Each structure stands twice: as structure tokens, then as C-alpha cells.
Amino acid sequence: MYSIYDTDGKTIELGLNYSAFVVVTFTPAYKKYLDNFTDFISAPSDTFTLTRRIGSPFTGSKID
């Protein structure tokens, strides 16, 4: 099995409270197209508690 880590490098554990953020890193070409050279981070999600193990997110680049 594998471990999923939080932003402090600690293993995510069942029963603890967490919040999630979405971080977007735009390509340099897209930043130039937008004429905006910053990346994006969302507001935090509501607090949630994991009650079962979750899978690792898909890390490939193919979108169907």
C-alpha cells in the first residue's frame, strides 16, 4: 500500500479533520496569453474527516 501525506509531511490519518485547497500552475504560454503571470490557489474547503482510505489522484495528463 501507499501513504498520502499532508502539507506538513505527515501521513493522512482517518478520523482527523482536514481542509483542501486547489492549486493551479499555469504554463508560461497560457500566462502570456492571459497577460497574467501568477498562479492560482483556491479558498480552503470546509473541514472534513476521512472515514475510509482514499486512492491516490490520477497524475497523468490524458483527459478523455
C-alpha positions in Angstrom: 0.0 0.0 0.0 1.0 3.6 -0.2 0.7 6.6 2.1 -0.8 10.0 1.3 0.8 13.0 3.1 -0.5 16.3 4.3 1.3 19.6 3.7 3.4 19.1 6.8 4.7 15.8 5.5 2.7 13.8 8.0 0.7 10.7 6.9 -3.0 11.5 6.5 -5.0 9.6 9.1 -8.6 8.5 9.4 -10.6 10.4 11.9 -8.6 13.7 11.8 -10.0 17.0 10.5 -8.6 18.3 7.2 -9.2 21.1 4.7 -8.3 21.0 1.0 -7.1 23.7 -1.4 -6.9 23.6 -5.2 -3.5 24.8 -6.6 -3.3 25.6 -10.3 0.0 26.2 -12.0 -0.4 27.7 -15.5 2.0 27.1 -18.3 4.2 30.1 -19.3 2.4 30.2 -22.7 -1.0 30.4 -21.0 0.2 33.1 -18.6 1.4 35.1 -21.5 -1.9 34.6 -23.3 -3.8 35.8 -20.2 -1.2 38.6 -19.6 -1.2 37.5 -16.0 1.9 35.8 -14.6 0.6 34.5 -11.3 -0.7 31.0 -10.5 -3.9 30.3 -8.5 -4.8 28.9 -5.1 -8.4 28.5 -4.1 -10.0 29.3 -0.8 -10.0 26.4 1.7 -12.7 23.8 1.6 -15.0 23.2 4.6 -13.4 21.0 7.2 -13.9 17.3 6.5 -12.9 14.0 8.2 -11.8 10.9 6.3 -13.6 7.8 7.3 -12.0 5.3 4.9 -8.8 5.1 2.8 -8.8 7.1 -0.4 -7.0 6.4 -3.6 -4.1 8.4 -5.0 -5.2 11.0 -7.6 -4.5 10.3 -11.2 -1.3 12.0 -12.2 -1.3 11.5 -16.0 -2.1 14.3 -18.5 -4.6 12.5 -20.7 -8.2 13.8 -20.4 -11.0 12.0 -22.4 
